[in-house]
Amino acid sequence: MTQKIDVKKFDELIAGGKTVVCDFFATWCQPCRMLAPVMDKCSEKFADKAVFVKVDIDENMELAARYGIMSIPLVGVFKGGEMVNKSLGYMSQSQADEFFDENL
């Protein structure tokens, strides 16, 4: 299960040196709701490679502004505190598996 976090926890995680996958979403966003179960499966499948979290951009506008997030869902891969890759929009399970195989 992907853990929902806030700005403080996000900053602690990316500063911690681990690879972090963050699903930027909003509760009103239908594609975000469709992506949630895909991300939950990926968080189990790739648990040994990254920490999977989700951030509600309506509750954490500072993060959305920091990374220039204008559209959601946006899945960002963070390594060394920096976003190294991202995927915008809904991904099927096979697309998500491929994205994480290439980026984790």
Backbone as a printed PyTorch tensor [residue, N CA C, xyz], in Angstrom:
tensor([[[  0.8410,  -1.1860,   0.0000],
         [  0.0000,   0.0000,   0.0000],
         [  0.8840,   1.2470,   0.0000]],

        [[  0.5600,   2.1700,  -0.8470],
         [  1.3240,   3.3990,  -0.9550],
         [  0.9150,   4.3450,   0.1750]],

        [[  1.8960,   4.8410,   0.9200],
         [  1.6360,   5.7000,   2.0710],
         [  1.4360,   7.1520,   1.6430]],

        [[  0.3770,   7.7930,   2.1600],
         [  0.1200,   9.2030,   1.8920],
         [  0.9420,  10.0290,   2.8870]],

        [[  1.6800,  11.0210,   2.3750],
         [  2.5570,  11.8160,   3.2310],
         [  2.3760,  13.3120,   2.9770]],

        [[  3.0110,  14.1200,   3.8290],
         [  2.9730,  15.5730,   3.6760],
         [  4.3600,  16.0910,   3.2810]],

        [[  4.4830,  17.4110,   3.1710],
         [  5.7270,  18.0430,   2.7120],
         [  6.8990,  17.6660,   3.6170]],

        [[  6.6910,  17.7320,   4.9220],
         [  7.7700,  17.4560,   5.8730],
         [  8.3060,  16.0350,   5.6910]],

        [[  7.4100,  15.0700,   5.6460],
         [  7.8180,  13.6660,   5.4810],
         [  8.4790,  13.4570,   4.1190]],

        [[  7.9500,  14.1060,   3.0760],
         [  8.5290,  14.0090,   1.7370],
         [  9.9780,  14.4930,   1.7550]],

        [[ 10.1900,  15.6640,   2.3560],
         [ 11.5420,  16.2280,   2.4100],
         [ 12.4970,  15.3220,   3.1880]],

        [[ 12.0060,  14.7120,   4.2780],
         [ 12.8290,  13.7780,   5.0580],
         [ 13.2090,  12.5670,   4.2090]],

        [[ 12.2410,  12.0360,   3.4620],
         [ 12.4900,  10.8480,   2.6390],
         [ 13.5080,  11.1080,   1.5380]],

        [[ 13.3260,  12.2020,   0.7810],
         [ 14.2490,  12.4180,  -0.3380],
         [ 15.6380,  12.8210,   0.1420]],

        [[ 15.7250,  13.3550,   1.3640],
         [ 17.0330,  13.7000,   1.9270],
         [ 17.7360,  12.4660,   2.4990]],

        [[ 16.9700,  11.3880,   2.6830],
         [ 17.4950,  10.2010,   3.3330],
         [ 18.3550,   9.3080,   2.4610]],

        [[ 18.4630,   9.6130,   1.1900],
         [ 19.3420,   8.8440,   0.3190],
         [ 18.6940,   7.6660,  -0.3830]],

        [[ 17.4600,   7.3280,  -0.0270],
         [ 16.7740,   6.2290,  -0.7000],
         [ 16.1260,   6.7380,  -1.9880]],

        [[ 15.8870,   5.8220,  -2.8990],
         [ 15.1040,   6.1580,  -4.0830],
         [ 13.6470,   6.2450,  -3.6490]],

        [[ 12.9900,   7.3320,  -4.0470],
         [ 11.5950,   7.5680,  -3.6620],
         [ 10.7580,   7.7190,  -4.9170]],

        [[  9.6300,   7.0240,  -4.9610],
         [  8.6480,   7.1790,  -6.0320],
         [  7.4510,   7.8800,  -5.4190]],

        [[  7.0850,   9.0340,  -5.9810],
         [  5.9780,   9.8020,  -5.4340],
         [  4.8770,   9.9710,  -6.4770]],

        [[  3.6760,   9.5750,  -6.0730],
         [  2.4770,   9.7400,  -6.8840],
         [  1.8030,  11.0370,  -6.4330]],

        [[  1.9050,  12.0820,  -7.2470],
         [  1.2430,  13.3450,  -6.9580],
         [ -0.1850,  13.2390,  -7.4910]],

        [[ -1.1820,  13.4320,  -6.6090],
         [ -2.5740,  13.1790,  -6.9710],
         [ -3.4940,  14.2000,  -6.2930]],

        [[ -4.7840,  14.1060,  -6.6170],
         [ -5.8310,  14.8430,  -5.9020],
         [ -7.0470,  13.9240,  -5.7950]],

        [[ -7.8020,  14.0940,  -4.7300],
         [ -8.9330,  13.1960,  -4.4930],
         [-10.0200,  13.3160,  -5.5620]],

        [[-10.1390,  14.4850,  -6.1950],
         [-11.1820,  14.7170,  -7.1960],
         [-10.7940,  14.2030,  -8.5890]],

        [[ -9.5620,  13.7550,  -8.7460],
         [ -9.0120,  13.3940, -10.0630],
         [ -9.3030,  11.9180, -10.3900]],

        [[-10.1410,  11.6980, -11.3940],
         [-10.5130,  10.3240, -11.7710],
         [ -9.3140,   9.4970, -12.2450]],

        [[ -8.4430,  10.0070, -13.1350],
         [ -7.2730,   9.2070, -13.5280],
         [ -6.3680,   8.8710, -12.3320]],

        [[ -6.3340,   9.7690, -11.3360],
         [ -5.5490,   9.5000, -10.1190],
         [ -6.1350,   8.3010,  -9.3730]],

        [[ -7.4590,   8.2570,  -9.2700],
         [ -8.1120,   7.1370,  -8.5880],
         [ -7.8760,   5.8360,  -9.3460]],

        [[ -7.8480,   5.9160, -10.6690],
         [ -7.5950,   4.7160, -11.4840],
         [ -6.1520,   4.2350, -11.3150]],

        [[ -5.2270,   5.1760, -11.1110],
         [ -3.8100,   4.8340, -10.9730],
         [ -3.4840,   4.2390,  -9.6000]],

        [[ -4.2620,   4.5680,  -8.5770],
         [ -3.9540,   4.1510,  -7.1980],
         [ -3.7190,   2.6460,  -7.0510]],

        [[ -4.6010,   1.7670,  -7.5600],
         [ -4.3370,   0.3330,  -7.3990],
         [ -3.1030,  -0.1450,  -8.1740]],

        [[ -2.8010,   0.4970,  -9.2920],
         [ -1.5950,   0.1700, -10.0600],
         [ -0.3630,   0.5020,  -9.2220]],

        [[ -0.3720,   1.6850,  -8.5940],
         [  0.7550,   2.0920,  -7.7580],
         [  0.8980,   1.1960,  -6.5340]],

        [[ -0.2250,   0.7620,  -5.9670],
         [ -0.1610,  -0.1410,  -4.8210],
         [  0.5220,  -1.4560,  -5.1960]],

        [[  0.1940,  -1.9990,  -6.3730],
         [  0.8500,  -3.2370,  -6.8250],
         [  2.3300,  -3.0100,  -7.0740]],

        [[  2.6670,  -1.8680,  -7.6800],
         [  4.0750,  -1.5510,  -7.9420],
         [  4.8480,  -1.3650,  -6.6430]],

        [[  4.1920,  -0.7900,  -5.6230],
         [  4.8770,  -0.5740,  -4.3440],
         [  5.2600,  -1.9050,  -3.7060]],

        [[  4.4780,  -2.9470,  -3.9780],
         [  4.8130,  -4.2860,  -3.4750],
         [  5.8910,  -4.9250,  -4.3560]],

        [[  5.7080,  -4.8290,  -5.6520],
         [  6.6300,  -5.4770,  -6.5950],
         [  8.0400,  -4.8850,  -6.5300]],

        [[  8.1350,  -3.5680,  -6.3500],
         [  9.4350,  -2.8810,  -6.3760],
         [  9.8620,  -2.3820,  -4.9870]],

        [[  9.3250,  -2.9910,  -3.9330],
         [  9.6000,  -2.5560,  -2.5530],
         [ 11.0850,  -2.6000,  -2.2160]],

        [[ 11.8290,  -3.4960,  -2.8500],
         [ 13.2660,  -3.6180,  -2.5670],
         [ 14.0870,  -2.5340,  -3.2810]],

        [[ 13.4570,  -1.7880,  -4.1940],
         [ 14.1930,  -0.7910,  -4.9870],
         [ 13.8650,   0.6460,  -4.6380]],

        [[ 12.6920,   0.8870,  -4.0390],
         [ 12.2770,   2.2710,  -3.7660],
         [ 11.2080,   2.3190,  -2.6850]],

        [[ 11.0730,   3.5020,  -2.0890],
         [  9.9870,   3.7960,  -1.1630],
         [  8.8850,   4.4580,  -1.9870]],

        [[  7.6780,   3.9230,  -1.9230],
         [  6.5470,   4.4520,  -2.6910],
         [  5.6460,   5.2690,  -1.7670]],

        [[  5.3710,   6.5150,  -2.1760],
         [  4.5070,   7.3970,  -1.3930],
         [  3.5620,   8.1440,  -2.3310]],

        [[  2.5670,   8.8000,  -1.7380],
         [  1.6610,   9.6330,  -2.5230],
         [  1.4480,  10.9390,  -1.7830]],

        [[  1.3090,  12.0230,  -2.5690],
         [  1.1290,  13.3590,  -2.0160],
         [ -0.0890,  13.9990,  -2.6750]],

        [[ -1.0410,  14.4190,  -1.8410],
         [ -2.2230,  15.1370,  -2.3140],
         [ -1.7980,  16.5800,  -2.5950]],

        [[ -1.8360,  16.9790,  -3.8570],
         [ -1.3350,  18.3170,  -4.2070],
         [ -2.2290,  19.4330,  -3.6770]],

        [[ -3.4950,  19.1490,  -3.4180],
         [ -4.3740,  20.1700,  -2.8440],
         [ -3.9990,  20.4540,  -1.3900]],

        [[ -3.5060,  19.4470,  -0.6880],
         [ -3.0990,  19.6060,   0.7110],
         [ -1.6390,  20.0480,   0.8280]],

        [[ -0.8600,  19.8930,  -0.2370],
         [  0.5710,  20.1950,  -0.2150],
         [  0.9680,  21.0010,  -1.4580]],

        [[  0.3450,  22.1590,  -1.6160],
         [  0.5650,  22.9900,  -2.8070],
         [  2.0290,  23.4050,  -2.9590]],

        [[  2.7370,  23.5080,  -1.8380],
         [  4.1510,  23.8830,  -1.8730],
         [  4.9620,  22.9040,  -2.7310]],

        [[  4.6750,  21.6040,  -2.5990],
         [  5.4040,  20.6040,  -3.3930],
         [  5.0310,  20.6920,  -4.8660]],

        [[  3.7550,  20.8950,  -5.1470],
         [  3.3190,  21.0300,  -6.5350],
         [  4.0240,  22.2160,  -7.1790]],

        [[  4.1230,  23.3160,  -6.4480],
         [  4.7990,  24.5030,  -6.9740],
         [  6.2950,  24.2540,  -7.1360]],

        [[  6.9090,  23.5900,  -6.1570],
         [  8.3500,  23.3320,  -6.1840],
         [  8.7520,  22.5500,  -7.4280]],

        [[  7.9300,  21.5780,  -7.8210],
         [  8.2690,  20.7300,  -8.9690],
         [  7.5060,  21.1000, -10.2410]],

        [[  6.8040,  22.2170, -10.2240],
         [  6.1180,  22.7010, -11.4170],
         [  5.0370,  21.7610, -11.9110]],

        [[  4.3320,  21.1240, -10.9950],
         [  3.3050,  20.1520, -11.3770],
         [  2.0250,  20.8840, -11.7480]],

        [[  1.6840,  20.7960, -13.0270],
         [  0.4900,  21.4640, -13.5460],
         [ -0.6200,  20.4710, -13.8750]],

        [[ -0.2500,  19.2050, -14.0910],
         [ -1.2190,  18.1640, -14.4320],
         [ -0.9590,  16.9470, -13.5610]],

        [[ -2.0200,  16.2200, -13.2710],
         [ -1.9130,  15.0040, -12.4640],
         [ -2.7550,  13.9120, -13.1060]],

        [[ -2.5120,  12.6630, -12.8010],
         [ -1.4840,  12.1850, -11.8900],
         [ -0.0850,  12.3200, -12.4970]],

        [[  0.8700,  12.6090, -11.6260],
         [  2.2630,  12.6640, -12.0310],
         [  3.0470,  11.7960, -11.0490]],

        [[  3.7650,  10.8230, -11.5980],
         [  4.5950,   9.9430, -10.7830],
         [  6.0460,  10.3550, -10.9970]],

        [[  6.6960,  10.7700,  -9.9140],
         [  8.0880,  11.2030,  -9.9880],
         [  9.0140,  10.2050,  -9.3250]],

        [[ 10.1810,   9.9800,  -9.9420],
         [ 11.2220,   9.1310,  -9.3650],
         [ 12.3250,  10.0590,  -8.8640]],

        [[ 12.6150,   9.9640,  -7.5730],
         [ 13.6050,  10.8380,  -6.9310],
         [ 14.8090,  10.0250,  -6.4870]],

        [[ 15.9810,  10.4630,  -6.9360],
         [ 17.2400,   9.8520,  -6.5190],
         [ 18.1760,  10.9730,  -6.1050]],

        [[ 18.8340,  10.8040,  -4.9640],
         [ 19.7330,  11.8420,  -4.4880],
         [ 19.0540,  13.1790,  -4.2660]],

        [[ 17.7820,  13.1360,  -3.9110],
         [ 17.0420,  14.3630,  -3.6380],
         [ 16.5060,  15.0790,  -4.8590]],

        [[ 16.7780,  14.5560,  -6.0500],
         [ 16.3320,  15.2090,  -7.2920],
         [ 15.3530,  14.3160,  -8.0530]],

        [[ 14.3860,  14.9550,  -8.7510],
         [ 13.4910,  14.1860,  -9.6140],
         [ 14.2710,  13.8300, -10.8790]],

        [[ 14.5030,  12.5430, -11.0970],
         [ 15.3060,  12.0960, -12.2400],
         [ 14.4510,  11.6540, -13.4180]],

        [[ 13.1870,  11.3440, -13.1520],
         [ 12.2810,  10.9940, -14.2430],
         [ 10.8540,  11.1090, -13.7340]],

        [[  9.9180,  11.2070, -14.6750],
         [  8.5110,  11.3120, -14.3030],
         [  7.6320,  10.7310, -15.3880]],

        [[  6.4270,  10.3890, -14.9720],
         [  5.4170,   9.8970, -15.9020],
         [  4.1330,  10.6700, -15.6160]],

        [[  3.5780,  11.2670, -16.6550],
         [  2.3740,  12.0730, -16.5010],
         [  1.1760,  11.3010, -17.0280]],

        [[  0.1000,  11.2740, -16.2370],
         [ -1.1380,  10.6240, -16.6620],
         [ -1.2320,   9.1940, -16.1800]],

        [[ -2.3540,   8.5850, -16.5050],
         [ -2.6170,   7.2100, -16.0940],
         [ -1.6660,   6.2520, -16.8000]],

        [[ -1.2130,   5.2310, -16.0690],
         [ -0.4130,   4.1380, -16.6380],
         [ -1.1240,   2.8310, -16.3260]],

        [[ -1.1740,   1.9350, -17.2960],
         [ -1.6810,   0.5930, -17.0250],
         [ -0.6340,  -0.1370, -16.1830]],

        [[ -0.9900,  -1.3080, -15.6670],
         [ -0.0400,  -2.0740, -14.8530],
         [  1.2190,  -2.4100, -15.6600]],

        [[  1.0470,  -2.8180, -16.9150],
         [  2.2170,  -3.1800, -17.7240],
         [  3.0760,  -1.9550, -18.0340]],

        [[  2.4420,  -0.8140, -18.2950],
         [  3.2020,   0.4220, -18.5360],
         [  3.9600,   0.8400, -17.2800]],

        [[  3.3260,   0.7370, -16.1250],
         [  3.9640,   1.1100, -14.8620],
         [  5.1390,   0.1750, -14.5700]],

        [[  4.9360,  -1.1250, -14.7760],
         [  6.0230,  -2.0920, -14.5440],
         [  7.2220,  -1.7520, -15.4260]],

        [[  6.9590,  -1.4390, -16.6900],
         [  8.0280,  -1.0900, -17.6190],
         [  8.7340,   0.2010, -17.1880]],

        [[  7.9440,   1.2160, -16.7950],
         [  8.5140,   2.4910, -16.3460],
         [  9.4400,   2.2720, -15.1460]],

        [[  9.0090,   1.4650, -14.1850],
         [  9.8250,   1.2470, -13.0000],
         [ 11.0010,   0.3190, -13.2690]],

        [[ 10.8430,  -0.6460, -14.1700],
         [ 11.9830,  -1.4850, -14.5710],
         [ 13.1040,  -0.6110, -15.1450]],

        [[ 12.7300,   0.4060, -15.9050],
         [ 13.7100,   1.2790, -16.5550],
         [ 14.2910,   2.3400, -15.6160]],

        [[ 13.5350,   2.7240, -14.5800],
         [ 13.9430,   3.8860, -13.7770],
         [ 14.3280,   3.6000, -12.3260]],

        [[ 14.2220,   2.3570, -11.8920],
         [ 14.6140,   2.0570, -10.5130],
         [ 15.8680,   1.2060, -10.4670]]])
